[in-house]
Amino acid sequence: MGRSPAEVAADETSSPARRGRGGSVDPVRRTGPRLIGLVVAVGVLAAAACASLMIGSRAIDTATVWEAVTAFDGGNAEHVLVRELRLPRTVIGVVVGAALAVCGGLIQAFTRNPLADPGILGVNAGASLMVTFAVGVLGLQDPAGYVAFAMLGAFALTIVVYALGSVGRGGPTRLKLTLAGVALGAACSGVTSALVLENETTMQAIRFWGVGSIGGRSLAEVARAMPLIVAGLVLAMMCARALNVLALGDELSHTLGARPQLTRVAVVIAITVLAGTSVAAAGPIAFVGIMIPHAVRWFTGPDQRWILAYSMALGGAFLLVADVLGRLVLPSGELRVGIVTGLLGAPVLIALVRRHRAAAL
């Protein structure tokens, strides 16, 4: 679990004679517990999805939920409630949670910073700024148009943060990237707030979106966001092995057949698609991207293939659990999921910062 990325890559490129009894730990022995853990994580996601469909201001039993999702039309009021409100909410929670967690894992591997996430590096703030600009200045009314502006903001902030973090001696260090992300994120948040407060129409249009929410979405909106998120997740998984090798350094990566520059471009594209689409679909939701990859790394070790696979399952599960808690915590109404993830994530972030040594990358 404490092995470095160099050791992981070395295991991948070593011959079978060096593995097993005479070399490193048998890969089969290492894969077995991880695979079992991944199956458990998928089970947790399925349980969270069932809870999201059943629990709310009006509890619905399992049989009724099953009838609602298999009948597709007709039925009683409970069927309509499940199909029209809870099913889209559950699906968007699964895909957005997976996207945020995988995006966080990519950023942590890309910046070599175990405490990085789309929020801390300002990616979410950049996406939010562009959406607010589109609504408040350009008069955008259709939420379907949020995606293009959110992706533009996410891409621009990712590039600017990395460029600023690369200035000076030592290149893009963890500290410089984090400071650049926090500073630019704060600046973008300030401009966003100014745009919202200056225009009451803008405030009304994005007040719930700006807090972070997966409620009130239709299946049509889910269908628009899902292809982009799925494409981003597939691209992220394709980059996972290359990220392991890239941890050895550019020169050795070239020797092992990797293409560092191509990998970095692909990772930036995946981050942009995942962060931009997630912010457009659900607003800026914090802490999912930092907590989930960091937590699963304690079990999987630094292998990015397992980190991203676990993050995909547990990110969706965490967001759904937070959403269900938001429905139950108030006697009337609900807390938006962005508030709940903040309340749950802040203590975890403090605990991570207080650790003497963050989980190895």
SERO-749599 format. One record per residue (C-alpha): residue number from 0; residue in three letters; x, y, z. Coordinates in pm, 1 decimal, decimal comma, always signed. Example, Ala and Ser with C-alpha at 12.3 -4.5 7.8 and 13.67 -1.06 7.14 Angstrom:
SERO-749599
+-----+------+----------+----------+----------+
! pos ! code !        u !        v !        w !
+-----+------+----------+----------+----------+
!   0 !  ala !  +1230,0 !   -450,0 !   +780,0 !
!   1 !  ser !  +1367,0 !   -106,0 !   +714,0 !
+-----+------+----------+----------+----------+
***
This chain:
SERO-749599
+-----+------+----------+----------+----------+
! pos ! code !        u !        v !        w !
+-----+------+----------+----------+----------+
!   0 !  met !     +0,0 !     +0,0 !     +0,0 !
!   1 !  gly !   +290,0 !   +228,6 !    +61,7 !
!   2 !  arg !   +461,5 !   +139,0 !   -266,9 !
!   3 !  ser !   +564,7 !   +424,2 !   -490,8 !
!   4 !  pro !   +448,9 !   +470,0 !   -851,5 !
!   5 !  ala !   +796,7 !   +374,0 !   -963,5 !
!   6 !  glu !   +758,0 !    +32,4 !   -799,8 !
!   7 !  val !   +416,7 !    -10,6 !   -955,7 !
!   8 !  ala !   +550,4 !    +67,7 !  -1303,0 !
!   9 !  ala !   +850,8 !   -153,7 !  -1242,7 !
!  10 !  asp !   +620,2 !   -444,6 !  -1163,5 !
!  11 !  glu !   +430,8 !   -383,2 !  -1486,6 !
!  12 !  thr !   +745,4 !   -389,0 !  -1698,3 !
!  13 !  ser !   +937,2 !   -663,1 !  -1517,4 !
!  14 !  ser !   +956,0 !  -1016,0 !  -1651,6 !
!  15 !  pro !   +755,4 !  -1303,6 !  -1497,6 !
!  16 !  ala !  +1077,1 !  -1448,3 !  -1355,1 !
!  17 !  arg !  +1113,7 !  -1145,7 !  -1127,1 !
!  18 !  arg !   +761,2 !  -1178,5 !   -992,5 !
!  19 !  gly !   +603,0 !  -1420,9 !   -747,9 !
!  20 !  arg !   +820,4 !  -1624,6 !   -516,0 !
!  21 !  gly !  +1154,8 !  -1472,0 !   -609,2 !
!  22 !  gly !  +1052,4 !  -1113,1 !   -677,3 !
!  23 !  ser !   +775,4 !   -880,1 !   -576,6 !
!  24 !  val !   +436,9 !   -980,3 !   -444,4 !
!  25 !  asp !   +250,3 !  -1221,4 !   -671,4 !
!  26 !  pro !    +21,2 !  -1007,0 !   -895,2 !
!  27 !  val !   -261,1 !  -1258,3 !   -851,3 !
!  28 !  arg !   -244,1 !  -1216,3 !   -474,1 !
!  29 !  arg !   -247,0 !   -837,2 !   -511,2 !
!  30 !  thr !   -532,5 !   -839,0 !   -764,8 !
!  31 !  gly !   -761,1 !  -1071,3 !   -568,9 !
!  32 !  pro !   -838,1 !   -843,9 !   -270,4 !
!  33 !  arg !   -862,4 !   -539,3 !   -496,9 !
!  34 !  leu !  -1111,5 !   -714,5 !   -725,0 !
!  35 !  ile !  -1320,9 !   -826,5 !   -429,7 !
!  36 !  gly !  -1310,8 !   -473,2 !   -292,1 !
!  37 !  leu !  -1423,7 !   -334,9 !   -629,4 !
!  38 !  val !  -1719,5 !   -572,7 !   -633,6 !
!  39 !  val !  -1809,7 !   -454,8 !   -282,3 !
!  40 !  ala !  -1782,8 !    -91,3 !   -398,5 !
!  41 !  val !  -2022,3 !   -161,7 !   -687,4 !
!  42 !  gly !  -2257,8 !   -324,2 !   -436,1 !
!  43 !  val !  -2243,7 !    -12,7 !   -219,4 !
!  44 !  leu !  -2327,8 !   +197,2 !   -526,2 !
!  45 !  ala !  -2626,5 !    -25,3 !   -605,6 !
!  46 !  ala !  -2749,7 !     -1,1 !   -245,3 !
!  47 !  ala !  -2715,8 !   +379,0 !   -251,7 !
!  48 !  ala !  -2910,9 !   +393,5 !   -579,2 !
!  49 !  cys !  -3191,6 !   +183,7 !   -429,4 !
!  50 !  ala !  -3201,0 !   +409,0 !   -122,0 !
!  51 !  ser !  -3217,9 !   +716,8 !   -346,5 !
!  52 !  leu !  -3522,8 !   +574,0 !   -525,3 !
!  53 !  met !  -3699,4 !   +467,0 !   -206,1 !
!  54 !  ile !  -3622,1 !   +736,2 !    +53,9 !
!  55 !  gly !  -3753,0 !  +1090,3 !    +63,9 !
!  56 !  ser !  -4035,9 !  +1298,4 !   +202,5 !
!  57 !  arg !  -4253,1 !  +1001,8 !   +103,5 !
!  58 !  ala !  -4106,0 !   +655,0 !   +155,9 !
!  59 !  ile !  -4174,2 !   +404,5 !   -123,5 !
!  60 !  asp !  -4129,8 !    +28,7 !    -86,4 !
!  61 !  thr !  -3906,4 !   -181,7 !   -309,5 !
!  62 !  ala !  -4189,7 !   -352,6 !   -500,2 !
!  63 !  thr !  -4345,1 !    -18,8 !   -597,1 !
!  64 !  val !  -4008,0 !   +117,3 !   -711,0 !
!  65 !  trp !  -3953,8 !   -190,5 !   -926,8 !
!  66 !  glu !  -4298,5 !   -156,4 !  -1083,0 !
!  67 !  ala !  -4233,2 !   +212,1 !  -1152,7 !
!  68 !  val !  -3900,0 !   +162,5 !  -1332,1 !
!  69 !  thr !  -4022,2 !   -134,6 !  -1537,7 !
!  70 !  ala !  -4367,8 !     -5,5 !  -1637,1 !
!  71 !  phe !  -4232,7 !   +311,6 !  -1809,5 !
!  72 !  asp !  -4576,7 !   +470,9 !  -1831,7 !
!  73 !  gly !  -4904,9 !   +482,4 !  -1647,7 !
!  74 !  gly !  -4934,3 !   +372,0 !  -1288,0 !
!  75 !  asn !  -5025,4 !   +558,4 !   -974,0 !
!  76 !  ala !  -4883,4 !   +875,4 !   -818,8 !
!  77 !  glu !  -4594,7 !   +686,7 !   -657,1 !
!  78 !  his !  -4490,1 !   +547,9 !   -996,6 !
!  79 !  val !  -4488,0 !   +897,1 !  -1143,7 !
!  80 !  leu !  -4286,7 !  +1025,3 !   -845,5 !
!  81 !  val !  -4021,6 !   +759,2 !   -896,9 !
!  82 !  arg !  -3999,8 !   +794,6 !  -1276,2 !
!  83 !  glu !  -4023,2 !  +1170,2 !  -1310,0 !
!  84 !  leu !  -3830,0 !  +1288,1 !  -1001,4 !
!  85 !  arg !  -3626,7 !  +1021,8 !   -824,3 !
!  86 !  leu !  -3499,8 !   +820,2 !  -1120,9 !
!  87 !  pro !  -3340,3 !  +1118,8 !  -1303,6 !
!  88 !  arg !  -3203,8 !  +1240,1 !   -969,2 !
!  89 !  thr !  -3047,1 !   +902,7 !   -898,8 !
!  90 !  val !  -2893,3 !   +866,5 !  -1244,9 !
!  91 !  ile !  -2744,1 !  +1216,8 !  -1239,6 !
!  92 !  gly !  -2610,1 !  +1148,3 !   -890,0 !
!  93 !  val !  -2434,7 !   +831,8 !  -1008,4 !
!  94 !  val !  -2273,1 !   +985,3 !  -1315,5 !
!  95 !  val !  -2182,7 !  +1321,4 !  -1158,5 !
!  96 !  gly !  -2041,2 !  +1155,6 !   -845,9 !
!  97 !  ala !  -1832,0 !   +920,5 !  -1060,1 !
!  98 !  ala !  -1715,4 !  +1209,6 !  -1279,1 !
!  99 !  leu !  -1612,5 !  +1428,7 !   -984,3 !
! 100 !  ala !  -1426,2 !  +1147,1 !   -808,2 !
! 101 !  val !  -1241,3 !  +1033,8 !  -1121,2 !
! 102 !  cys !  -1163,6 !  +1395,7 !  -1209,2 !
! 103 !  gly !  -1013,8 !  +1440,0 !   -862,6 !
! 104 !  gly !   -804,3 !  +1126,4 !   -907,1 !
! 105 !  leu !   -674,9 !  +1251,1 !  -1242,0 !
! 106 !  ile !   -583,5 !  +1591,8 !  -1100,9 !
! 107 !  gln !   -404,7 !  +1434,5 !   -804,1 !
! 108 !  ala !   -200,2 !  +1211,7 !  -1036,4 !
! 109 !  phe !   -140,6 !  +1491,3 !  -1288,1 !
! 110 !  thr !    -16,6 !  +1742,4 !  -1029,4 !
! 111 !  arg !   +145,3 !  +1485,8 !   -795,5 !
! 112 !  asn !    -59,1 !  +1640,6 !   -514,4 !
! 113 !  pro !   -269,3 !  +1398,5 !   -303,8 !
! 114 !  leu !   -482,3 !  +1686,4 !   -172,0 !
! 115 !  ala !   -577,2 !  +1830,8 !   -510,1 !
! 116 !  asp !   -928,6 !  +1828,2 !   -651,4 !
! 117 !  pro !  -1132,6 !  +2028,2 !   -905,6 !
! 118 !  gly !  -1240,9 !  +2268,9 !   -630,9 !
! 119 !  ile !   -901,0 !  +2335,7 !   -473,3 !
! 120 !  leu !   -735,7 !  +2385,6 !   -813,1 !
! 121 !  gly !  -1006,8 !  +2629,2 !   -921,6 !
! 122 !  val !  -1146,0 !  +2415,4 !  -1204,5 !
! 123 !  asn !  -1501,2 !  +2422,3 !  -1065,3 !
! 124 !  ala !  -1476,9 !  +2796,5 !  -1003,5 !
! 125 !  gly !  -1373,6 !  +2857,3 !  -1363,5 !
! 126 !  ala !  -1663,7 !  +2649,4 !  -1493,2 !
! 127 !  ser !  -1907,5 !  +2829,6 !  -1261,0 !
! 128 !  leu !  -1781,1 !  +3169,5 !  -1371,0 !
! 129 !  met !  -1837,1 !  +3094,6 !  -1737,8 !
! 130 !  val !  -2188,2 !  +2958,8 !  -1676,9 !
! 131 !  thr !  -2276,9 !  +3266,3 !  -1469,3 !
! 132 !  phe !  -2132,1 !  +3490,8 !  -1740,7 !
! 133 !  ala !  -2339,9 !  +3313,1 !  -2003,7 !
! 134 !  val !  -2658,2 !  +3352,3 !  -1798,4 !
! 135 !  gly !  -2602,7 !  +3703,6 !  -1664,0 !
! 136 !  val !  -2426,5 !  +3875,7 !  -1955,2 !
! 137 !  leu !  -2516,4 !  +3676,5 !  -2266,3 !
! 138 !  gly !  -2872,1 !  +3601,1 !  -2152,4 !
! 139 !  leu !  -2848,6 !  +3222,3 !  -2185,4 !
! 140 !  gln !  -3179,1 !  +3062,1 !  -2082,6 !
! 141 !  asp !  -3149,1 !  +2696,5 !  -2185,0 !
! 142 !  pro !  -2961,3 !  +2480,4 !  -1929,5 !
! 143 !  ala !  -2846,0 !  +2264,0 !  -2220,4 !
! 144 !  gly !  -2613,8 !  +2548,6 !  -2315,9 !
! 145 !  tyr !  -2440,5 !  +2540,3 !  -1976,9 !
! 146 !  val !  -2219,7 !  +2250,1 !  -2083,8 !
! 147 !  ala !  -2018,1 !  +2432,7 !  -2350,3 !
! 148 !  phe !  -1949,3 !  +2733,0 !  -2126,7 !
! 149 !  ala !  -1867,9 !  +2516,8 !  -1823,8 !
! 150 !  met !  -1618,7 !  +2311,5 !  -2026,1 !
! 151 !  leu !  -1459,1 !  +2629,5 !  -2160,2 !
! 152 !  gly !  -1416,1 !  +2765,3 !  -1806,4 !
! 153 !  ala !  -1280,4 !  +2435,5 !  -1674,2 !
! 154 !  phe !  -1030,2 !  +2406,3 !  -1960,1 !
! 155 !  ala !   -910,0 !  +2765,1 !  -1927,2 !
! 156 !  leu !   -855,9 !  +2740,0 !  -1550,5 !
! 157 !  thr !   -676,9 !  +2405,2 !  -1580,4 !
! 158 !  ile !   -430,5 !  +2548,9 !  -1832,7 !
! 159 !  val !   -375,4 !  +2876,6 !  -1644,9 !
! 160 !  val !   -324,0 !  +2704,7 !  -1308,4 !
! 161 !  tyr !    -72,1 !  +2461,4 !  -1455,3 !
! 162 !  ala !   +107,5 !  +2742,6 !  -1638,9 !
! 163 !  leu !   +134,9 !  +2956,8 !  -1324,9 !
! 164 !  gly !   +239,0 !  +2657,1 !  -1118,4 !
! 165 !  ser !   +519,1 !  +2584,6 !  -1365,7 !
! 166 !  val !   +678,5 !  +2930,7 !  -1338,0 !
! 167 !  gly !  +1012,6 !  +2950,1 !  -1162,0 !
! 168 !  arg !  +1270,0 !  +2697,5 !  -1049,6 !
! 169 !  gly !  +1158,2 !  +2339,7 !   -995,6 !
! 170 !  gly !   +869,7 !  +2338,9 !  -1243,3 !
! 171 !  pro !   +511,3 !  +2259,3 !  -1142,3 !
! 172 !  thr !   +544,7 !  +2172,2 !   -773,4 !
! 173 !  arg !   +254,3 !  +2069,5 !   -548,1 !
! 174 !  leu !   +270,9 !  +2390,8 !   -347,5 !
! 175 !  lys !   +278,2 !  +2623,2 !   -649,0 !
! 176 !  leu !     -7,6 !  +2442,7 !   -822,3 !
! 177 !  thr !   -220,1 !  +2449,5 !   -507,9 !
! 178 !  leu !   -151,0 !  +2817,7 !   -441,5 !
! 179 !  ala !   -225,7 !  +2908,2 !   -804,6 !
! 180 !  gly !   -548,8 !  +2708,2 !   -795,4 !
! 181 !  val !   -668,3 !  +2857,6 !   -467,6 !
! 182 !  ala !   -584,9 !  +3213,0 !   -578,4 !
! 183 !  leu !   -749,0 !  +3185,1 !   -921,0 !
! 184 !  gly !  -1045,0 !  +2996,9 !   -776,0 !
! 185 !  ala !  -1102,6 !  +3274,6 !   -522,8 !
! 186 !  ala !  -1079,1 !  +3537,4 !   -795,7 !
! 187 !  cys !  -1328,5 !  +3352,0 !  -1015,0 !
! 188 !  ser !  -1565,3 !  +3302,2 !   -720,4 !
! 189 !  gly !  -1550,3 !  +3675,1 !   -645,7 !
! 190 !  val !  -1636,3 !  +3769,5 !  -1003,5 !
! 191 !  thr !  -1914,2 !  +3509,6 !  -1005,8 !
! 192 !  ser !  -2065,0 !  +3654,4 !   -689,7 !
! 193 !  ala !  -2047,7 !  +4005,2 !   -835,1 !
! 194 !  leu !  -2233,1 !  +3894,8 !  -1148,9 !
! 195 !  val !  -2501,3 !  +3720,1 !   -944,0 !
! 196 !  leu !  -2557,5 !  +4006,7 !   -699,8 !
! 197 !  glu !  -2561,8 !  +4267,0 !   -974,8 !
! 198 !  asn !  -2846,8 !  +4101,5 !  -1164,6 !
! 199 !  glu !  -3157,5 !  +3968,9 !   -988,5 !
! 200 !  thr !  -3259,6 !  +3767,4 !  -1294,2 !
! 201 !  thr !  -2926,3 !  +3588,4 !  -1288,9 !
! 202 !  met !  -2962,7 !  +3519,6 !   -916,8 !
! 203 !  gln !  -3304,0 !  +3360,1 !   -967,2 !
! 204 !  ala !  -3182,1 !  +3153,9 !  -1262,2 !
! 205 !  ile !  -2883,1 !  +2994,4 !  -1094,3 !
! 206 !  arg !  -2941,2 !  +3026,2 !   -719,4 !
! 207 !  phe !  -3009,1 !  +2654,2 !   -666,6 !
! 208 !  trp !  -2763,3 !  +2545,0 !   -935,0 !
! 209 !  gly !  -2487,0 !  +2753,6 !   -773,5 !
! 210 !  val !  -2519,2 !  +2568,4 !   -442,4 !
! 211 !  gly !  -2488,1 !  +2228,3 !   -607,5 !
! 212 !  ser !  -2795,6 !  +2012,2 !   -656,3 !
! 213 !  ile !  -2894,3 !  +1696,4 !   -842,6 !
! 214 !  gly !  -3268,6 !  +1744,9 !   -789,4 !
! 215 !  gly !  -3514,8 !  +1890,2 !  -1037,7 !
! 216 !  arg !  -3343,9 !  +1736,7 !  -1342,3 !
! 217 !  ser !  -3537,4 !  +1568,4 !  -1622,2 !
! 218 !  leu !  -3439,2 !  +1254,2 !  -1808,5 !
! 219 !  ala !  -3374,7 !  +1471,3 !  -2114,1 !
! 220 !  glu !  -3114,3 !  +1674,5 !  -1922,8 !
! 221 !  val !  -2958,2 !  +1352,9 !  -1792,6 !
! 222 !  ala !  -2942,0 !  +1216,3 !  -2147,0 !
! 223 !  arg !  -2756,1 !  +1528,2 !  -2264,4 !
! 224 !  ala !  -2493,2 !  +1507,2 !  -1992,5 !
! 225 !  met !  -2436,5 !  +1131,2 !  -1984,7 !
! 226 !  pro !  -2256,9 !  +1079,5 !  -2320,4 !
! 227 !  leu !  -1996,2 !  +1344,4 !  -2236,0 !
! 228 !  ile !  -1938,0 !  +1207,6 !  -1885,6 !
! 229 !  val !  -1911,7 !   +849,9 !  -2014,4 !
! 230 !  ala !  -1662,2 !   +963,0 !  -2279,9 !
! 231 !  gly !  -1458,7 !  +1143,1 !  -2012,7 !
! 232 !  leu !  -1459,0 !   +835,7 !  -1787,8 !
! 233 !  val !  -1346,9 !   +610,1 !  -2072,2 !
! 234 !  leu !  -1065,3 !   +851,0 !  -2162,6 !
! 235 !  ala !   -960,8 !   +867,4 !  -1796,2 !
! 236 !  met !   -936,5 !   +488,0 !  -1772,1 !
! 237 !  met !   -734,4 !   +480,5 !  -2094,3 !
! 238 !  cys !   -484,8 !   +722,0 !  -1933,6 !
! 239 !  ala !   -453,5 !   +527,1 !  -1606,3 !
! 240 !  arg !   -163,8 !   +297,7 !  -1699,9 !
! 241 !  ala !    +24,0 !   +579,7 !  -1873,7 !
! 242 !  leu !     -5,7 !   +787,6 !  -1554,8 !
! 243 !  asn !   +161,2 !   +504,8 !  -1361,6 !
! 244 !  val !   +454,3 !   +505,0 !  -1602,0 !
! 245 !  leu !   +465,2 !   +884,8 !  -1615,1 !
! 246 !  ala !   +541,3 !   +888,2 !  -1242,3 !
! 247 !  leu !   +887,3 !   +753,0 !  -1328,1 !
! 248 !  gly !   +979,0 !  +1073,9 !  -1511,9 !
! 249 !  asp !   +970,0 !  +1172,4 !  -1878,0 !
! 250 !  glu !  +1300,2 !  +1013,0 !  -1981,6 !
! 251 !  leu !  +1226,0 !   +670,2 !  -1837,7 !
! 252 !  ser !   +867,1 !   +696,6 !  -1961,3 !
! 253 !  his !   +996,7 !   +738,7 !  -2315,3 !
! 254 !  thr !  +1218,4 !   +434,7 !  -2265,5 !
! 255 !  leu !   +918,1 !   +228,3 !  -2158,8 !
! 256 !  gly !   +723,2 !   +335,0 !  -2466,2 !
! 257 !  ala !   +501,0 !   +601,4 !  -2307,3 !
! 258 !  arg !   +426,2 !   +941,3 !  -2459,8 !
! 259 !  pro !   +429,3 !  +1193,1 !  -2172,6 !
! 260 !  gln !   +306,6 !  +1491,2 !  -2372,2 !
! 261 !  leu !    +22,7 !  +1295,9 !  -2530,7 !
! 262 !  thr !    -74,0 !  +1160,2 !  -2188,4 !
! 263 !  arg !    -82,7 !  +1509,5 !  -2038,1 !
! 264 !  val !   -300,4 !  +1639,3 !  -2323,2 !
! 265 !  ala !   -540,3 !  +1345,8 !  -2284,2 !
! 266 !  val !   -559,7 !  +1399,0 !  -1907,3 !
! 267 !  val !   -634,6 !  +1770,2 !  -1947,4 !
! 268 !  ile !   -911,7 !  +1684,8 !  -2196,3 !
! 269 !  ala !  -1059,5 !  +1427,3 !  -1957,8 !
! 270 !  ile !  -1046,1 !  +1674,2 !  -1665,5 !
! 271 !  thr !  -1213,5 !  +1941,8 !  -1876,8 !
! 272 !  val !  -1493,3 !  +1715,1 !  -1997,4 !
! 273 !  leu !  -1561,8 !  +1561,8 !  -1655,2 !
! 274 !  ala !  -1541,8 !  +1881,6 !  -1451,6 !
! 275 !  gly !  -1720,6 !  +2098,0 !  -1706,8 !
! 276 !  thr !  -2009,1 !  +1858,8 !  -1765,5 !
! 277 !  ser !  -2049,7 !  +1786,6 !  -1394,2 !
! 278 !  val !  -2064,8 !  +2156,0 !  -1303,7 !
! 279 !  ala !  -2310,0 !  +2222,2 !  -1587,2 !
! 280 !  ala !  -2535,2 !  +1934,9 !  -1478,6 !
! 281 !  ala !  -2528,2 !  +1974,6 !  -1100,1 !
! 282 !  gly !  -2346,2 !  +2295,2 !  -1010,8 !
! 283 !  pro !  -2015,8 !  +2323,7 !   -820,9 !
! 284 !  ile !  -2012,8 !  +2032,1 !   -572,2 !
! 285 !  ala !  -1707,0 !  +2027,7 !   -346,5 !
! 286 !  phe !  -1503,0 !  +1762,9 !   -162,9 !
! 287 !  val !  -1607,8 !  +1456,4 !   -367,3 !
! 288 !  gly !  -1299,2 !  +1487,8 !   -585,5 !
! 289 !  ile !  -1057,1 !  +1507,0 !   -294,0 !
! 290 !  met !  -1208,1 !  +1259,4 !    -48,2 !
! 291 !  ile !  -1289,8 !   +960,1 !   -265,1 !
! 292 !  pro !   -958,4 !   +911,9 !   -456,0 !
! 293 !  his !   -757,4 !   +978,4 !   -139,2 !
! 294 !  ala !   -961,9 !   +730,8 !    +64,0 !
! 295 !  val !   -947,8 !   +449,9 !   -193,3 !
! 296 !  arg !   -572,4 !   +497,2 !   -230,1 !
! 297 !  trp !   -529,9 !   +368,7 !   +125,9 !
! 298 !  phe !   -662,4 !    +32,0 !     +4,6 !
! 299 !  thr !   -553,5 !    +15,4 !   -360,1 !
! 300 !  gly !   -208,2 !   +171,7 !   -334,2 !
! 301 !  pro !    -82,8 !   +415,5 !   -600,2 !
! 302 !  asp !   -192,1 !   +216,6 !   -907,6 !
! 303 !  gln !   -409,5 !   +462,0 !  -1100,1 !
! 304 !  arg !   -605,9 !   +187,6 !  -1273,7 !
! 305 !  trp !   -751,9 !    +69,3 !   -943,9 !
! 306 !  ile !   -781,5 !   +419,4 !   -797,5 !
! 307 !  leu !   -996,2 !   +540,9 !  -1087,0 !
! 308 !  ala !  -1207,7 !   +224,4 !  -1096,9 !
! 309 !  tyr !  -1283,6 !   +242,9 !   -723,6 !
! 310 !  ser !  -1343,2 !   +618,5 !   -745,1 !
! 311 !  met !  -1596,1 !   +568,7 !  -1022,4 !
! 312 !  ala !  -1810,2 !   +343,2 !   -803,2 !
! 313 !  leu !  -1766,1 !   +510,2 !   -465,1 !
! 314 !  gly !  -1796,0 !   +866,7 !   -598,8 !
! 315 !  gly !  -2147,9 !   +796,9 !   -721,4 !
! 316 !  ala !  -2234,6 !   +614,6 !   -398,5 !
! 317 !  phe !  -2108,9 !   +901,7 !   -180,6 !
! 318 !  leu !  -2302,1 !  +1165,9 !   -373,3 !
! 319 !  leu !  -2624,8 !   +963,0 !   -354,6 !
! 320 !  val !  -2582,7 !   +905,6 !    +20,2 !
! 321 !  ala !  -2523,5 !  +1278,8 !    +70,3 !
! 322 !  asp !  -2835,8 !  +1355,1 !   -133,7 !
! 323 !  val !  -3048,2 !  +1111,5 !    +71,3 !
! 324 !  leu !  -2919,1 !  +1265,6 !   +394,8 !
! 325 !  gly !  -3011,6 !  +1607,8 !   +259,8 !
! 326 !  arg !  -3369,1 !  +1490,5 !   +211,7 !
! 327 !  leu !  -3395,9 !  +1353,4 !   +565,8 !
! 328 !  val !  -3212,0 !  +1612,0 !   +775,8 !
! 329 !  leu !  -3485,2 !  +1877,1 !   +760,1 !
! 330 !  pro !  -3841,8 !  +1811,2 !   +872,5 !
! 331 !  ser !  -3966,3 !  +2002,0 !   +567,4 !
! 332 !  gly !  -3780,0 !  +2065,7 !   +244,8 !
! 333 !  glu !  -3422,1 !  +1948,4 !   +201,1 !
! 334 !  leu !  -3058,0 !  +2050,0 !   +209,0 !
! 335 !  arg !  -2893,6 !  +2075,4 !   -130,2 !
! 336 !  val !  -2638,1 !  +1802,9 !   -190,7 !
! 337 !  gly !  -2357,3 !  +2059,3 !   -234,1 !
! 338 !  ile !  -2415,0 !  +2175,4 !   +125,0 !
! 339 !  val !  -2419,7 !  +1818,7 !   +259,3 !
! 340 !  thr !  -2096,2 !  +1720,7 !    +83,6 !
! 341 !  gly !  -1936,9 !  +2033,3 !   +231,3 !
! 342 !  leu !  -2053,1 !  +1943,5 !   +582,8 !
! 343 !  leu !  -1927,9 !  +1586,3 !   +543,7 !
! 344 !  gly !  -1611,6 !  +1675,0 !   +353,7 !
! 345 !  ala !  -1471,1 !  +1958,5 !   +565,1 !
! 346 !  pro !  -1382,9 !  +1736,5 !   +866,7 !
! 347 !  val !  -1229,1 !  +1478,5 !   +633,7 !
! 348 !  leu !  -1016,4 !  +1743,5 !   +461,7 !
! 349 !  ile !   -895,5 !  +1871,3 !   +798,9 !
! 350 !  ala !   -802,1 !  +1516,5 !   +898,6 !
! 351 !  leu !   -610,8 !  +1469,4 !   +571,3 !
! 352 !  val !   -418,3 !  +1793,3 !   +620,3 !
! 353 !  arg !   -328,0 !  +1693,5 !   +976,0 !
! 354 !  arg !   -183,8 !  +1360,9 !   +867,1 !
! 355 !  his !   +195,7 !  +1350,0 !   +883,6 !
! 356 !  arg !   +219,9 !  +1181,0 !   +548,3 !
! 357 !  ala !    -50,5 !  +1174,6 !   +282,6 !
! 358 !  ala !   -117,2 !   +851,8 !    +99,8 !
! 359 !  ala !   +154,8 !   +786,2 !   -157,1 !
! 360 !  leu !   +106,8 !   +891,1 !   -516,7 !
+-----+------+----------+----------+----------+
***
